[in-house]
Amino acid sequence: MDTNYGQFISKKFINTLFAITFAFLVVQYINEFTVGNNIIRIITTVLFLIALLITLYFHFVNRAFDYRKGHILKPLQKDMMKRLNFNGKGTVLDAGCHLGAYTIALSKTYKHAMITGVDHDTKLNCEINAKAEKVKKRTTFVEGSLSALGFKDNSFDAVTSCLAFSKAKVNTQGVTAALRVLKKGGTFCFVDDFDNPKHYNIEALIADLKKQGYRQVEYIAHLEDEDYVPKYVRTPFVYRHIGMLYGKK
């Protein structure tokens, strides 16, 4: 059984780009075999080349973020587990699990823990992936909102999230919801575009956590500058302003 962890850039978006590129090519051919207008020829050629370059760019972005190839996500998640500083016993929540890649990686690392992944509509595909990776017995997937997690307060020994809060448009609200279900003394590690002022005030967030009594709160900025991240993905609309927030409740 094969795993399917999806794409960083959605398949629908990539298919739309391919369709637009093909449409410019069709218009160009129609012009060549009918009116033969030079202005149309120039415009369609330029637009075709632009669309082709954009399509190829996002194709290579998806290759860079392909979990099976491990160029970006695997080293990132390995560092997250290191910073999570979890002792491997108890319960872990992966908030925003998407198709379960990080949740399953947690299960394979922490063989004596029960791992739960939560996202809005990916439960079936996650379970298929967990079965393929042989971790289904210790891995549970739940459908739910990241801004209002359906778990009791202080339910998990560790809580983590990888590039999920801003994609779900919950931002600081998502961080607060995830920390609500963390036990006293539990550890957390979140990666998101925390350096993006449109989504977060990271200084205020860190100060608030410390005021609430969270211990060992640390922050690493600009993860997009790590050596394993290709320069061509370090753009505001792909992978920028990425930071890691971690600590202990």
C-alpha positions as a printed Julia matrix, in Angstrom:
249×3 Matrix{Float64}:
   0.0    0.0     0.0
   1.42   3.38   -1.02
   1.25   6.58    0.99
  -0.18   9.84   -0.33
   0.88  12.95    1.55
  -0.46  15.39   -1.04
   1.3   18.45   -2.42
   2.5   21.69   -0.85
   0.89  23.66   -3.7
  -2.55  22.2    -4.37
  -3.09  19.93   -7.34
  -6.07  22.07   -8.36
  -3.87  25.18   -8.58
  -1.18  23.35  -10.6
  -3.81  21.91  -12.97
  -5.25  25.4   -13.47
  -1.81  26.7   -14.43
  -1.37  23.85  -16.91
  -4.79  24.61  -18.4
  -3.98  28.32  -18.8
  -0.63  27.5   -20.42
  -2.29  25.09  -22.83
  -5.01  27.64  -23.64
  -2.42  30.21  -24.76
  -0.83  27.56  -26.96
  -4.19  26.7   -28.54
  -4.95  30.36  -29.26
  -1.53  30.69  -30.85
  -2.15  27.73  -33.17
  -5.63  28.96  -34.08
  -4.14  32.33  -35.01
  -1.43  30.69  -37.13
  -3.91  28.67  -39.17
  -6.57  31.39  -39.53
  -5.91  35.15  -39.46
  -2.14  34.98  -38.89
  -2.12  38.29  -36.98
   1.39  39.3   -35.83
   0.16  41.2   -32.76
  -1.84  38.18  -31.57
   1.18  35.97  -32.3
   3.49  38.12  -30.15
   1.0   38.49  -27.28
   0.12  34.78  -27.13
   3.79  33.77  -27.36
   4.76  36.05  -24.47
   1.8   34.95  -22.35
   2.48  31.29  -23.11
   6.13  31.6   -22.03
   5.18  33.46  -18.83
   2.53  30.87  -17.97
   4.93  28.02  -18.75
   7.64  29.47  -16.49
   5.17  29.98  -13.63
   3.84  26.44  -14.04
   7.33  24.94  -14.06
   8.3   27.02  -11.02
   5.43  25.7    -8.9
   6.08  22.19  -10.19
   9.63  22.37   -8.8
   8.33  23.93   -5.57
   6.17  20.84   -5.09
   9.16  18.61   -5.77
  11.15  20.48   -3.1
   8.34  19.96   -0.57
   7.61  16.37   -1.57
   7.67  14.52    1.75
   8.93  11.29    0.19
  11.99  13.07   -1.23
  12.64  14.73    2.13
  14.33  17.91    0.89
  12.62  20.37    3.26
   9.9   18.84    5.42
  11.83  15.88    6.84
  14.79  17.92    8.18
  12.36  20.58    9.43
  10.25  18.04   11.29
  13.33  16.27   12.65
  14.42  19.59   14.18
  10.91  20.13   15.54
  10.96  16.79   17.35
  14.35  17.68   18.82
  13.01  21.01   20.12
   9.79  19.4    21.34
  11.91  17.66   23.97
   9.27  15.0    24.57
  10.27  11.98   26.67
   8.4    9.59   24.39
   5.76   8.43   26.88
   2.18   9.67   26.99
   0.05  11.49   24.44
   0.93  13.89   21.62
  -1.33  16.12   19.53
  -0.38  17.2    16.02
  -2.59  20.23   15.29
  -3.21  20.64   11.59
  -2.07  17.21   10.44
  -3.16  17.59    6.78
  -2.6   14.07    5.34
  -0.72  12.84    8.39
   2.94  13.02    7.33
   4.21  14.66   10.54
   1.74  12.76   12.75
   3.04   9.49   11.36
   6.64  10.63   11.74
   5.89  11.31   15.42
   4.42   7.81   15.77
   7.48   6.22   14.21
   9.79   8.2    16.51
   7.85   7.88   19.77
   7.02   4.16   19.76
   5.59   4.19   23.31
   3.28   7.18   22.86
  -0.24   7.63   21.51
  -0.34  10.23   18.73
  -3.43  12.17   17.65
  -3.67  14.24   14.49
  -6.44  16.78   13.97
  -7.49  18.61   10.82
 -10.74  19.7     9.2
 -11.4   16.97    6.58
  -8.51  14.54    6.08
  -9.35  11.67    8.45
  -9.82   8.91    5.85
  -6.64   9.64    3.88
  -4.65   9.96    7.12
  -5.79   6.54    8.29
  -4.82   4.98    4.95
  -1.34   6.51    5.26
  -0.99   5.36    8.87
  -1.92   1.83    7.88
   0.62   1.88    5.05
   3.3    3.08    7.48
   2.3    0.41   10.04
   1.53   2.85   12.86
  -2.28   2.72   12.8
  -2.6    1.1    16.25
  -0.91   4.04   17.99
  -2.2    6.83   15.75
  -5.63   8.46   15.82
  -7.02  11.08   13.47
  -9.84  13.44   14.35
 -11.71  15.96   12.22
 -12.04  19.36   13.83
 -11.3   23.07   13.81
  -7.86  24.3    14.85
  -9.42  27.37   16.44
 -11.72  25.34   18.71
 -10.19  21.93   19.36
 -12.7   19.38   20.62
 -10.51  18.16   23.5
 -10.67  18.87   27.21
  -8.18  21.23   28.85
  -4.86  19.64   29.8
  -5.36  16.53   27.64
  -1.93  16.01   26.03
   1.65  15.66   27.23
   2.98  17.35   24.1
   1.44  19.5    21.38
   3.0   20.33   18.03
   2.04  21.87   14.71
   3.87  22.23   11.39
   2.89  25.02    8.99
  -0.81  24.73    9.78
  -2.14  27.72   11.72
  -1.78  30.41    9.05
  -2.97  28.05    6.29
  -6.12  27.44    8.32
  -6.3   31.22    8.94
  -6.43  30.8    12.71
  -2.98  32.2    13.56
  -2.67  33.24   17.24
  -6.12  31.78   17.95
  -4.8   28.4    16.79
  -1.74  28.67   19.04
  -3.96  29.5    22.02
  -6.3   26.59   21.28
  -3.4   24.15   20.98
  -1.84  25.29   24.25
  -5.18  25.02   26.05
  -5.16  21.23   25.64
  -1.53  20.89   26.79
  -0.98  19.5    30.29
   0.88  21.45   32.93
   4.53  20.51   32.52
   3.92  19.44   28.92
   6.03  20.58   25.98
   5.12  22.27   22.72
   6.73  23.11   19.39
   5.05  25.08   16.6
   6.34  26.11   13.17
   4.47  28.74   11.19
   5.07  32.09    9.51
   5.54  33.7    12.9
   7.79  36.41   11.4
   4.92  37.61    9.21
   3.47  40.75   10.87
   0.22  40.26    8.96
  -0.42  37.05   10.88
   1.45  37.41   14.19
   3.02  39.77   16.67
   5.6   37.23   17.79
   7.19  39.47   20.43
   3.82  40.08   22.08
   2.93  36.39   21.84
   6.17  35.31   23.55
   5.76  37.97   26.24
   2.19  36.83   26.9
   3.23  33.18   27.22
   5.94  34.06   29.73
   3.47  36.21   31.65
   1.13  33.22   31.85
   3.92  31.16   33.39
   5.14  29.17   30.41
   8.74  28.1    30.95
  11.73  27.8    28.65
   9.9   29.66   25.86
  12.29  29.93   22.92
  11.99  31.23   19.39
  14.04  30.6    16.23
  13.4   33.03   13.37
  13.88  32.74    9.61
  13.89  28.98    9.18
  13.71  29.6     5.42
  17.41  30.49    5.59
  18.42  26.99    6.67
  20.9   25.27    4.34
  18.44  22.52    3.37
  15.93  25.04    1.94
  16.45  25.81   -1.79
  16.75  29.53   -2.5
  14.03  29.47   -5.15
  11.31  28.66   -2.57
  12.3   31.53   -0.26
   9.6   33.85   -1.56
   6.77  35.59    0.34
   4.1   33.52   -1.44
   5.82  30.14   -0.89
   8.11  29.82    2.15
   8.97  33.02    3.99
   8.83  34.47    7.52
   9.01  30.96    8.99
   9.79  30.61   12.68
   9.79  27.96   15.39
   8.2   28.6    18.79
   8.76  26.02   21.51
   8.81  25.62   25.27
   7.15  24.1    28.33
   3.85  24.82   30.05
